[in-house]
Amino acid sequence: MDFRKIFNYIPEVVKPEEKKLGFNVKLKWTLIILVAFFILANISLFGLSSNALKRFEFLAMILGTQFGSIISLGVGPIVMASIILQLLVGSGILGIDTTTVEGKKFFGGIQKLLILFFIIFEALIYVLMQGLQASPGFKYIVILQLILGGLAIYYMGELVEKWGF
């Protein structure tokens, strides 16, 4: 199976044309993402049970998230995918040569697929294992919201990486 064909269908944030961005441009994009993150952290999940959040409030700081919000997954899927992929490449289990341009592109593509997998996996686990308990009939709506929030976190991180500080 050639993953390179799949990578073409994954949207990505375009790098700026200038080699070195100015301070004001970087500051602008960083502040936009900070405001967007704050807004998303204050949007509650529709269909969430009222007593669903009591058990996990202490984990909010560790996972970089606000439980019960649309970004409840936080940076967990991104960190998990990155660590696992680096361990697999570093140990030689995956033979990816990250010293070449082609190898770096392949590594980045595999990383995006793993991040997408972990966003979907964690959203399913959070809801189906009652971590974020959905009201009756709202399981799949809550899962979809978590997936969209996880994708938003990923793309906001990618935007800051390429356009911000």
C-alpha positions in Angstrom: 0.0 0.0 0.0 1.4 3.4 -1.0 0.7 5.9 1.7 2.1 8.7 -0.4 -1.2 8.8 -2.3 -3.2 9.1 0.9 -1.0 11.9 2.1 -2.2 14.0 -0.9 -5.7 14.0 0.5 -4.8 15.2 4.0 -5.2 19.0 4.1 -2.3 21.0 5.6 -1.5 24.6 6.5 0.6 26.2 3.7 4.0 27.5 4.6 4.6 31.2 4.2 6.3 32.3 1.0 8.8 34.4 2.9 11.7 32.6 4.5 11.6 34.8 7.6 8.3 36.2 8.8 8.2 39.5 10.6 7.6 39.9 14.3 4.2 41.5 13.8 3.0 38.7 11.5 4.1 36.0 13.9 2.5 37.9 16.8 -0.8 38.3 14.9 -1.1 34.6 14.1 -0.1 33.5 17.6 -2.7 35.8 19.2 -5.4 34.7 16.8 -4.8 31.1 17.7 -4.7 31.9 21.4 -8.1 33.6 21.2 -9.5 30.7 19.1 -8.2 28.2 21.7 -9.8 30.2 24.5 -13.1 30.4 22.6 -13.1 26.7 21.8 -12.3 25.9 25.5 -15.5 27.7 26.5 -17.8 26.0 24.0 -19.5 23.1 25.9 -20.2 19.8 24.2 -23.8 19.5 23.1 -25.4 16.4 24.5 -23.1 15.9 27.4 -24.6 14.6 30.7 -24.6 17.2 33.4 -22.6 15.1 35.9 -20.0 13.9 33.3 -17.1 16.2 34.3 -16.6 15.6 38.0 -14.2 12.7 37.7 -11.7 14.2 35.4 -11.2 17.8 36.4 -7.8 17.2 37.9 -6.5 15.9 34.5 -7.3 19.2 32.7 -3.9 20.8 33.4 -1.9 17.7 32.5 -3.6 17.2 29.2 -3.8 20.8 28.2 -7.6 20.8 27.8 -10.9 21.9 29.4 -13.1 18.8 29.9 -16.6 19.2 28.7 -15.5 21.6 26.0 -15.2 21.0 22.3 -11.4 20.7 22.8 -11.6 18.0 25.5 -9.1 15.8 23.7 -6.5 18.6 24.1 -3.0 17.9 22.7 -3.1 14.2 23.8 -3.6 12.7 20.3 -0.8 14.8 18.8 1.7 14.0 21.6 0.8 10.3 21.6 1.2 10.0 17.8 4.5 11.9 17.8 6.0 9.8 20.6 5.0 6.5 19.2 6.2 7.3 15.7 9.5 8.6 17.0 10.0 5.5 19.1 9.2 3.3 16.0 11.6 5.2 13.8 14.3 5.6 16.4 14.3 1.9 17.2 14.5 0.9 13.5 11.1 -0.8 13.4 10.0 1.6 10.8 12.8 2.2 8.3 12.3 5.9 7.5 15.4 7.9 6.8 14.5 11.3 8.3 17.8 12.9 7.0 16.4 13.1 3.4 13.7 15.5 2.2 11.6 12.5 1.0 12.0 10.8 4.4 10.9 13.9 6.2 7.8 14.2 4.0 7.0 10.5 4.6 7.5 10.9 8.3 5.2 13.9 8.4 2.6 12.1 6.4 2.6 9.1 8.7 2.5 11.4 11.7 -0.6 13.1 10.3 -2.3 9.7 9.8 -1.4 8.6 13.3 -2.7 11.9 14.8 -6.0 11.4 12.9 -6.2 7.8 14.1 -5.6 8.9 17.8 -8.1 11.8 17.5 -10.8 9.3 16.4 -9.7 6.6 18.8 -9.6 8.9 21.9 -13.0 10.5 21.0 -14.5 7.0 20.8 -12.9 5.9 24.1 -13.9 9.1 26.0 -17.5 8.7 25.1 -18.0 4.9 24.8 -16.2 4.2 28.0 -18.2 6.9 29.8 -15.3 9.3 30.5 -17.4 12.0 28.9 -20.9 10.6 29.5 -23.3 11.6 26.7 -27.0 12.1 27.4 -29.1 9.3 26.0 -29.2 9.4 22.2 -26.3 11.9 21.9 -23.2 9.5 21.8 -22.4 10.0 18.2 -23.0 13.7 18.2 -20.6 14.1 21.2 -18.0 11.9 19.4 -18.3 14.0 16.2 -17.8 17.2 18.2 -14.7 15.7 19.9 -13.2 14.7 16.5 -13.8 18.2 15.1 -12.3 19.8 18.2 -9.3 17.5 18.0 -8.8 18.4 14.3 -9.1 22.1 15.2 -6.4 21.7 17.9 -4.1 19.9 15.4 -4.5 22.5 12.7 -4.1 25.4 15.1 -0.9 23.9 16.2 0.3 23.5 12.6 -0.6 27.1 11.9 1.4 28.4 14.9 4.3 26.1 13.9 4.4 27.6 10.4 3.2 31.2 10.9 3.6 32.0 14.6 6.2 31.8 17.4 
